[in-house]
Amino acid sequence: MALRKPGANDKLAYFTRRDLPNMGKATVWQFEGEELANIEYACPFCKHIGEKQQAFARVEARYVNDKGKSKKGEVFRFQCDACRKDIDLPKWVKKRGRKKAE
């Protein structure tokens, strides 16, 4: 199955490119008006390189953040086609800095 890559004039509802532990990678995009997300990935568990489409839905789950701490939050979850392990992409939250007093 060949995924349609986003072009310059395409409107995207969601796009992320993430580096995962153990040399894993994931790129996910969803075109505006479509319910399917397009996923290109390199599995961090078995190193399988694949692509797939699935409905874009986030679930509440526990995950390990980049600092090695266990956290609970919303993740976009998909399975590797080869080893069937879940690959979680946590919702990206911007950190708020303190505003300087004037």
N, C-alpha and C positions, 0 to 999 in steps of 0.2 A: 504494500500500500504506500503510495507516495503522498505525502502531506503537501498542501498548498502553503508555500512560504509567504509571509506578509511582504507586500511591496510598498513603495513610497506613498501610493494613494489609498492604501487600505486603512480603514478605521479599525482599531483594536480596542476591545473592551478590557483585555488583560494581557500583559506580557511580563515575563520574568526570565532571567538567565541566572542560574545559581550553580556554584561550585559546591559539591557535596563531599563528605569525608571519604577517604580512601580512593581519591582520584575519580570520584563520580561527578557527573554533570547532568544538569537538566535545563531544558529550555521549553517554556510553556507559553502558548499564545492562544487567544480566543478572539475571533472576529466579532465585531459588533453585530447584533441581531442573530447570532448563532448560539446554540446551547452546548455544542461540543468544543472541548479544548483540544488543541494539537500539542503533542508532547514528543520531543526528541530527548533521549537520555542515554547515559552510560551508567549502568548499575554499579553502586558502590560495593555491593556484596559479591557479585559474580563477574563483573566487568563486561557484561553483555551490552552491546550497543543496539538500540532499537528505537522505534517510533510507533506511536499509537494515537488513537483518538478516544476520548471518553467524555461523559458529561461533566461539566465543571461544577463541582459542589465541594464546599469545605465541611469538615467534620471536627467536632471537639475531640482532642486526643492529647496524650502525653508524648512529649518529644524531648530530645536532648539538644540544647542550643550549642552555639559555637564554643562556648566556654566550658562545655562538659556538664552543665547543670540540667537537671530534669525540670521541665516546665509544662504547664497545661495551657492549651490555647487552640485556636483554629488552625487546621492544616489542610492543604490540598493533598490527597493521598491517591497514589496509583501503584499498580503492581508491575514488577518486572516480568516480562513474558517468559524468561528462561528459568529463573529460580523461584518465582512466585512470591518473593518477599515484598512487603510494603515499603514504598519510598514516600517519605513525608516532606512536604515543602511548607514550613510554617508561614503564617500570614506575616507580611513585613510590616513592622510598626516603627514609625519614625520616633526617634527619641527627642523629647522636648528639652531644650536648654532653658536655663533661667534668663530672664530678660534683665538687662542692666538697668539699675535705677538712674534716672536722669536728674 
